[in-house]
Amino acid sequence: MAATFPTSRSPAMATACPSPSSPAMAATSPSTALAAPLLRRAPGSLRRRRSSRAAARPDPEERSIMSYKIWPWSHDANKMVHMLLHTVALFLGSVGIYAAFKFHNESGIDNLYSLHSWVGLGTICLYGIQWLLGVTTFFFPGASPTIRRRMLPWHIRAGLVVYILALLAAELGFLEKLTFLQAAGFGRYSSEALLVNFTALLILLLGASVVLYVTAPMHNEHTQGYSAVHKP
């Protein structure tokens, strides 16, 4: 038997749960405004439950990697941690690129001759662009709710692509190091070779686990993680 949903609300219910387009809902968190189109399309009783929950607590505007899934903090705290962690990662990646060029120049080694260096440099450049667009769109100065809503799926997908490219660059680096070890006379099953292979395998498994975790459907219907891009 098909379930039926009421299409009208009583005055008391309308007062307790204002519609997404009402001033009361507009005064809540920015993510509530982003969720308004979904709320308007929902059936009557489901729409009332979602609007009341959205008004009760703010939801994060963007969810990236794992910070918004593992820390059940406030919207502002999650947003700040998300931005700071990516800032630290971008800084460390830039230091690593600088150290590689410095070592090559001091040792008389050519730069950018391997696929590892190409993928690594391209990844850090894309990471910088992603960080800059994310900060200016979602943090400071911040774009309009319409632009943020349109940018969110692309911000999520681009972040995941950059993360996968970083994993690829790391795996290529391990393969390059293993090639150097074998050229230097180390055995294929030496302790150094096994250490490189097992470390590369652990990083691969870690990366796959992170991708699966952040793309898995979430039990909290208001949490917009990477799985949000698959929602209608």
Residue pairs with C-beta under 8 A, 6 or more apart in sequence:
5 43
5 44
5 45
5 46
6 44
6 45
7 44
8 44
9 17
9 44
9 48
13 48
16 52
17 48
17 51
17 52
17 55
18 24
18 25
18 51
18 55
19 25
19 39
19 40
19 51
20 32
20 33
20 35
20 36
20 37
20 39
20 40
20 51
21 36
21 40
24 55
25 32
25 33
25 36
25 51
25 54
25 55
26 33
28 54
28 55
28 58
29 54
29 58
29 59
29 75
30 61
30 145
30 148
31 54
31 58
31 59
31 60
31 61
31 75
31 224
32 54
32 55
32 58
32 59
33 145
34 61
34 145
34 148
34 149
34 152
35 50
35 54
35 59
35 222
37 149
38 50
38 231
39 47
39 50
39 51
39 54
40 47
42 50
50 221
50 222
53 222
54 222
58 74
58 75
59 75
59 222
59 223
59 224
60 68
60 75
60 78
60 79
60 223
60 224
61 75
61 79
61 138
61 148
61 152
61 224
62 68
62 79
62 82
62 134
62 138
62 148
62 152
62 155
62 156
62 224
63 69
63 156
63 214
63 223
63 224
63 225
63 226
63 228
64 82
64 86
64 134
64 155
64 156
64 159
64 226
65 82
65 85
65 159
65 163
65 210
65 214
66 210
66 213
66 214
67 78
67 81
67 82
67 85
68 78
68 82
68 223
68 225
69 213
69 214
69 218
69 223
69 225
71 77
71 78
71 81
73 81
79 138
79 139
83 134
83 135
83 139
86 131
86 134
87 131
89 127
90 124
90 127
90 128
90 131
93 123
93 124
93 127
94 124
94 128
97 120
97 121
97 124
100 117
100 120
101 111
103 109
104 110
104 111
105 111
111 117
112 118
112 121
114 172
114 176
115 172
116 169
116 172
116 173
116 175
116 176
119 165
119 168
119 169
119 172
120 169
120 172
120 173
122 165
123 162
123 165
123 166
123 168
123 169
126 158
126 161
126 162
126 165
127 162
127 166
130 155
130 158
130 159
130 162
133 151
133 155
134 155
134 159
136 142
136 143
137 143
137 147
137 148
137 151
137 155
138 148
138 151
138 155
142 148
143 151
152 224
152 228
153 228
153 229
156 226
156 228
156 229
157 229
160 211
160 214
160 215
160 226
163 207
163 210
163 211
164 207
164 211
167 203
167 204
167 207
170 200
170 203
171 200
171 203
171 204
174 196
174 197
174 199
174 200
174 203
175 200
177 196
178 193
178 196
178 197
181 190
181 192
181 193
181 196
182 188
182 193
186 192
186 193
187 193
214 225
214 226
214 227
215 225
215 226
215 227
216 227
217 227
217 230
218 225
218 227
